[in-house]
Amino acid sequence: MTNKKLHSPVPYFILTALWGAVPVLNNMYPRSFFPSVSSFGVELLSVFAGVAAVTLGLFRGWAILLQREKARDLVRGIVRNPAADAQQDPNDRTQAGRTISRLVRNADQDLREIGPDFTPGSLERLARFFPVIMKEIESEEDARIRMGVVGVYLGETACRTGQWQWFFKVDPALQRFGYLASTLKKGERELDPFAWAVRTMTGQAPMDGFMDEMKK
């Protein structure tokens, strides 16, 4: 995934604590810190600087919370109940298969941070990486791309470790993301890795739930 620079509010809170320590240290060692400024002036400066720092930190933290909730809403809205076209064009199904195969091959680059090897252990690493992925989602297209990458990884892991097989389908309503209607099959059972991607990315279900389904 392409990581954007993330601005955490933590440095602002650390700065607030440092400003809070300034008058204490100045009273203990007045000659070392502000020898030409009165204690009242130092305290006043510390209060204003500390309030400014904590305010910026709170604004930054609030912005991050809003972005996370927006990302969850975007992901949830991608695939409600995808209904694949009953009269599917074989060429479209073939294209869906090619797209999924390409995403599998690109996993080393797209999810390099988790050390992708399509093992159950890598799914746990993927779950820990979700906060970073969610911070990268700012539009519906971002949500579809990242949900697609996660869903394909879940599906391919199930194929390699749980004897599932891809069943390629398309949904014209998803336009160029039509491959998201594809599912997994094992005997009479069917598993939707993209629906599970939505649940796990948004915290609606733990990764353990998918792993249990994968092993059945």
C-alpha positions, 0 to 999 in steps of 0.5 A, a space after each residue: 500500500 502507499 503510505 501517506 504521512 500520518 500526523 499524530 497528536 502525541 507530539 503535541 501532548 508531549 510538548 504540553 507536558 514539557 511546557 508544564 514542567 518549565 515553571 517547576 524547573 525554573 523555580 528549582 534552578 532559576 539561574 539556569 533557565 530564565 534568570 532575567 524573567 520573573 517567575 510569574 512571567 515564566 508561568 504565564 508563558 508556560 500556561 499559554 504555550 501549554 494550552 496552545 499545544 494541547 488544543 492543537 493536539 486535540 484538534 489533530 486527534 479529533 480529525 483522525 477520529 473523524 477520518 477513521 469513521 469516514 473510512 469505515 463508512 466508505 468501506 461499509 458502503 461498497 458491497 452491501 449485497 452484491 448480486 452478480 448478473 445472472 447472464 454473465 459474459 464469460 469474458 467478464 468472468 475471465 477478466 475477473 479471474 485475471 484481476 484477482 490473479 494479478 492482485 495475488 501476484 502484487 501482494 508482495 508489493 501491496 501488503 509488503 508491510 505484513 510479510 505476505 505469505 498467505 498463511 494464517 499467521 499473516 492474517 493476524 499480521 494483516 489485522 494489526 495493519 488495518 489501522 494504517 490501511 484505514 487511514 489511507 482511505 479518503 474516497 469511495 475508490 480508495 475504499 474499493 481498492 483497499 477492500 479489494 486487496 484485503 479480500 483477495 488476500 483473504 480469499 487466496 489464503 483460504 485457497 492455499 490453506 483451506 482447500 477452497 477454490 475461487 468462483 469468479 463472478 461479476 457485478 456490473 453495478 461495481 463497474 471496474 471493480 466487478 470482480 468483488 462479486 467473486 466468492 470461494 467454494 468448497 463442496 456445497 459451501 460458499 464463502 465471500 472473502 470481500 464481505 469478510 474484508 468489510 467486516 474485519 476492516 471495520 471492526 464488525 468481526 474479528 479476523 479469528 471469525 474468518 479463520 474459523 470459517 476458512 478451516 471448516 
